[in-house]
Amino acid sequence: MITALQDANIAVHETGLSHGTVTAIADHTVFEITTLRRDVDTDGRHATVKFTQDWAEDAARRDFTINALYCDAEGQIYDPTGLGLKDIKAKRIRFVGEASARISEDYLRILRFFRFQAWYADTAPMDKQALTACRENKAGLKTLSTERIWSELKKLLSAPHPYRTVNVMLINGVLETLLPEASNSEGLQLLCALEKDMGLYPDPYLRLMSLSARDAFAMAGLVKRLKMSNAEKSRLLRWADDITGLTPGLSDKDLKIEIYKAGRQVALDRALLRATGASDPIVRNRWLNIYKIAQDWQWPEFPLKGKDLIAVGMGSGPKLGKALDALKALWIRSGFTANQQALLSALALINRK
């Protein structure tokens, strides 16, 4: 494979030679290419493999029939299981061979089954044997690394309409095994409908919020368990922790103050989720108006820096920081209208006292 790629002037990186995998980059697109293999030993997380020249043997170790298809340079498609093309047309996600055997080789295949179902067969009936095997082997998910689990869940939650699949996961105890804090499948369904109405792209983080209660303690446990990135943690925890008075009915000035205190992303997340859960169309529209204001508002910039206070005679140190905090609070209370001169005048009055 390496020789063939290099002969075609395609960049190739040796990313997984022990598993027969190389990574090729063509036209800025990454392709993982794996040679024919057969499993020698598996433990539910990793497999020891040997290479083979038998296409049927390679097909037999793959997860789903639709993933056991091959194509030659002339475009001829080969289907060693005899089921792959048929299952694609029927939108059927079916394990190759005996479902439990495939799952026991790698328990992540349970999540892959639901992810593929959500992406490619969201309205089609689920394969009964596959679903039964996923339910009966769900305890094996606890043996997987949380990084692999979260990566797969993000892909599932990024599907156009994952709520039906997520609901099946909930009914069969799979979702509770992974995310006991996230069980509101109805909330996910409502959010997906709102996303469609507003022309929004699927947002896996917002969808995870829609499945969860806005409980800071529970969310802290979830993000820690899934070993999320710092950016992911920040967004989810700030949403769960927010105690600002963001609500419809505030004056324009007070509303923008609350949006500023919450932060734009938190305000957007809270407004969209509250609109999702509102049964009254008037209340829903009020939350959507908050969403639009938070989205379109030109974020104000605090007009003072530490050097400005030093320039008027204040020394550096903790006192400087406290003065800046006090002046910023004053600026926020003014509705962001107090300019630098007004704030420095306020500082002079404070120092006089």
TILUM-309480 format. One line per field, with one value per residue (C-alpha): y, x, z; residue number from 1; residue in one letter. Coordinates in steps of 0.2 Angstrom, whole numbers, plus 5000, padded with zeros to 4 digits. Layout:
BEGIN
yy	(Y,...);
xx	(X,...);
zz	(Z,...);
k	(NUM,...);
r	(a,...);
//
This chain:
BEGIN
yy	(5000,5012,5009,5011,5027,5034,5029,5039,5054,5053,5058,5043,5041,5025,5028,5010,4997,4984,4984,4985,5003,5018,5036,5044,5062,5067,5084,5089,5074,5060,5042,5028,5012,4995,4979,4963,4955,4941,4942,4930,4936,4949,4955,4967,4982,4977,4964,4955,4953,4943,4948,4938,4938,4931,4944,4934,4931,4950,4953,4940,4951,4967,4974,4977,4970,4987,4989,4973,4979,4981,4990,4987,5000,4998,5001,4983,4981,4964,4959,4943,4942,4943,4955,4972,4979,4972,4979,4996,4997,4991,5004,4989,4989,4971,4963,4951,4934,4932,4949,4944,4937,4953,4964,4953,4957,4976,4982,4999,4991,4993,5012,5010,5001,5015,5028,5020,5018,5036,5042,5030,5022,5033,5029,5010,4996,4990,4973,4963,4951,4966,4976,4961,4958,4976,4975,4959,4965,4983,4980,4978,4996,4999,4991,5004,5020,5035,5044,5031,5032,5051,5051,5039,5048,5064,5057,5049,5066,5074,5064,5074,5066,5055,5056,5040,5030,5038,5034,5015,5016,5023,5010,4996,5002,5007,5025,5023,5013,5027,5043,5041,5060,5061,5053,5066,5059,5070,5086,5080,5077,5094,5102,5093,5100,5117,5116,5111,5125,5138,5130,5127,5114,5099,5103,5088,5098,5107,5090,5083,5098,5094,5076,5082,5092,5109,5102,5108,5093,5080,5089,5090,5071,5068,5079,5072,5054,5057,5066,5080,5093,5110,5119,5105,5106,5125,5126,5112,5118,5136,5132,5121,5133,5149,5158,5175,5181,5178,5178,5186,5202,5211,5229,5229,5237,5223,5209,5214,5215,5197,5191,5199,5191,5174,5176,5174,5155,5152,5164,5156,5139,5143,5153,5140,5126,5136,5139,5121,5117,5130,5124,5142,5149,5167,5161,5151,5167,5177,5165,5165,5184,5183,5170,5183,5197,5187,5181,5198,5210,5219,5214,5229,5232,5238,5255,5254,5244,5243,5256,5269,5268,5269,5284,5294,5289,5272,5260,5242,5227,5220,5237,5240,5224,5228,5245,5238,5226,5239,5251,5236,5233,5251,5251,5235,5243,5258,5247,5249,5267,5274,5280,5280,5298,5295,5279,5289,5302,5289,5282,5299,5300,5283,5287,5303,5293);
xx	(5000,5014,5023,5007,5003,5020,5021,5005,5013,5000,5007,5007,5010,5013,5000,4996,5007,5004,4986,4990,4984,4992,4985,4985,4982,4975,4967,4968,4957,4963,4960,4964,4968,4969,4975,4966,4966,4959,4958,4969,4963,4951,4947,4932,4943,4958,4962,4978,4977,4987,4986,4978,4975,4958,4944,4931,4941,4943,4925,4920,4929,4921,4907,4892,4888,4887,4906,4911,4911,4925,4928,4942,4950,4937,4923,4917,4909,4912,4901,4908,4894,4881,4871,4880,4872,4855,4856,4861,4846,4835,4843,4847,4862,4866,4881,4892,4888,4883,4879,4885,4901,4905,4901,4912,4927,4925,4911,4912,4902,4887,4889,4894,4877,4867,4877,4876,4857,4855,4865,4859,4843,4834,4817,4820,4816,4831,4838,4831,4846,4858,4847,4845,4864,4867,4856,4862,4881,4879,4889,4904,4903,4910,4927,4930,4940,4930,4938,4932,4915,4914,4920,4907,4893,4898,4896,4879,4873,4879,4867,4853,4839,4846,4831,4823,4839,4843,4826,4829,4845,4836,4822,4835,4846,4861,4860,4859,4874,4884,4875,4864,4863,4856,4839,4827,4825,4809,4820,4831,4817,4810,4827,4830,4813,4818,4835,4826,4813,4827,4839,4853,4867,4866,4876,4881,4885,4868,4859,4868,4862,4844,4846,4852,4845,4854,4862,4880,4885,4878,4886,4903,4902,4898,4912,4925,4919,4920,4937,4931,4942,4944,4933,4920,4920,4919,4904,4894,4899,4896,4878,4875,4882,4874,4864,4861,4843,4841,4823,4809,4801,4817,4820,4832,4846,4843,4842,4859,4867,4861,4867,4884,4885,4881,4892,4886,4887,4878,4865,4863,4862,4850,4838,4837,4834,4821,4812,4813,4804,4791,4773,4766,4771,4772,4784,4794,4795,4801,4816,4819,4820,4833,4843,4843,4848,4863,4868,4867,4872,4889,4898,4904,4922,4926,4934,4948,4964,4976,4988,4974,4972,4991,4992,4981,4991,4985,4999,5000,4995,4979,4971,4972,4963,4949,4947,4946,4933,4923,4923,4918,4903,4898,4900,4889,4876,4876,4871,4888,4886,4899,4914,4932,4931,4915,4923,4939,4929,4920,4937,4942,4927,4930,4948,4942,4931);
zz	(5000,5005,4988,4978,4986,4985,4966,4964,4973,4987,5005,5016,5035,5045,5058,5063,5055,5068,5063,5044,5043,5035,5033,5015,5012,4995,4990,5009,5013,5025,5021,5033,5023,5031,5023,5023,5041,5052,5071,5081,5098,5105,5122,5119,5117,5106,5094,5089,5070,5056,5038,5025,5006,5008,5005,5013,5028,5030,5027,5041,5054,5050,5060,5048,5032,5024,5030,5021,5003,4992,4975,4962,4951,4938,4950,4951,4969,4978,4992,5001,5013,5000,5011,5011,4995,5000,5017,5011,5000,5014,5026,5038,5050,5052,5060,5050,5056,5074,5082,5100,5093,5084,5099,5111,5099,5102,5113,5105,5091,5101,5100,5081,5078,5085,5077,5060,5063,5067,5052,5039,5044,5057,5050,5046,5058,5069,5066,5080,5082,5083,5095,5106,5106,5110,5125,5132,5130,5136,5152,5141,5137,5154,5149,5136,5137,5140,5126,5113,5121,5120,5102,5096,5106,5098,5081,5085,5092,5076,5065,5057,5068,5082,5094,5088,5090,5107,5113,5108,5118,5133,5132,5131,5145,5134,5137,5156,5156,5148,5153,5168,5169,5151,5149,5142,5124,5122,5125,5111,5100,5103,5100,5084,5078,5083,5074,5058,5059,5062,5049,5063,5061,5073,5088,5099,5114,5114,5111,5126,5136,5130,5136,5153,5168,5171,5187,5190,5201,5189,5174,5183,5185,5167,5159,5171,5168,5149,5150,5139,5132,5142,5129,5130,5149,5149,5138,5147,5165,5162,5155,5170,5183,5176,5189,5180,5179,5160,5157,5145,5151,5156,5148,5134,5146,5159,5146,5139,5156,5160,5143,5146,5164,5157,5141,5124,5122,5138,5134,5117,5124,5138,5127,5113,5126,5135,5118,5115,5131,5130,5126,5125,5108,5115,5128,5115,5104,5118,5122,5103,5103,5117,5107,5092,5103,5110,5093,5085,5099,5096,5112,5122,5127,5144,5141,5155,5157,5172,5163,5163,5182,5184,5172,5185,5200,5206,5211,5204,5215,5222,5225,5206,5202,5215,5208,5190,5196,5205,5189,5178,5189,5188,5169,5168,5179,5167,5153,5146,5143,5155,5145,5151,5157,5167,5175,5179,5187,5198,5203,5209,5220,5226,5231,5240,5251);
k	(1,2,3,4,5,6,7,8,9,10,11,12,13,14,15,16,17,18,19,20,21,22,23,24,25,26,27,28,29,30,31,32,33,34,35,36,37,38,39,40,41,42,43,44,45,46,47,48,49,50,51,52,53,54,55,56,57,58,59,60,61,62,63,64,65,66,67,68,69,70,71,72,73,74,75,76,77,78,79,80,81,82,83,84,85,86,87,88,89,90,91,92,93,94,95,96,97,98,99,100,101,102,103,104,105,106,107,108,109,110,111,112,113,114,115,116,117,118,119,120,121,122,123,124,125,126,127,128,129,130,131,132,133,134,135,136,137,138,139,140,141,142,143,144,145,146,147,148,149,150,151,152,153,154,155,156,157,158,159,160,161,162,163,164,165,166,167,168,169,170,171,172,173,174,175,176,177,178,179,180,181,182,183,184,185,186,187,188,189,190,191,192,193,194,195,196,197,198,199,200,201,202,203,204,205,206,207,208,209,210,211,212,213,214,215,216,217,218,219,220,221,222,223,224,225,226,227,228,229,230,231,232,233,234,235,236,237,238,239,240,241,242,243,244,245,246,247,248,249,250,251,252,253,254,255,256,257,258,259,260,261,262,263,264,265,266,267,268,269,270,271,272,273,274,275,276,277,278,279,280,281,282,283,284,285,286,287,288,289,290,291,292,293,294,295,296,297,298,299,300,301,302,303,304,305,306,307,308,309,310,311,312,313,314,315,316,317,318,319,320,321,322,323,324,325,326,327,328,329,330,331,332,333,334,335,336,337,338,339,340,341,342,343,344,345,346,347,348,349,350,351,352,353);
r	(m,i,t,a,l,q,d,a,n,i,a,v,h,e,t,g,l,s,h,g,t,v,t,a,i,a,d,h,t,v,f,e,i,t,t,l,r,r,d,v,d,t,d,g,r,h,a,t,v,k,f,t,q,d,w,a,e,d,a,a,r,r,d,f,t,i,n,a,l,y,c,d,a,e,g,q,i,y,d,p,t,g,l,g,l,k,d,i,k,a,k,r,i,r,f,v,g,e,a,s,a,r,i,s,e,d,y,l,r,i,l,r,f,f,r,f,q,a,w,y,a,d,t,a,p,m,d,k,q,a,l,t,a,c,r,e,n,k,a,g,l,k,t,l,s,t,e,r,i,w,s,e,l,k,k,l,l,s,a,p,h,p,y,r,t,v,n,v,m,l,i,n,g,v,l,e,t,l,l,p,e,a,s,n,s,e,g,l,q,l,l,c,a,l,e,k,d,m,g,l,y,p,d,p,y,l,r,l,m,s,l,s,a,r,d,a,f,a,m,a,g,l,v,k,r,l,k,m,s,n,a,e,k,s,r,l,l,r,w,a,d,d,i,t,g,l,t,p,g,l,s,d,k,d,l,k,i,e,i,y,k,a,g,r,q,v,a,l,d,r,a,l,l,r,a,t,g,a,s,d,p,i,v,r,n,r,w,l,n,i,y,k,i,a,q,d,w,q,w,p,e,f,p,l,k,g,k,d,l,i,a,v,g,m,g,s,g,p,k,l,g,k,a,l,d,a,l,k,a,l,w,i,r,s,g,f,t,a,n,q,q,a,l,l,s,a,l,a,l,i,n,r,k);
//
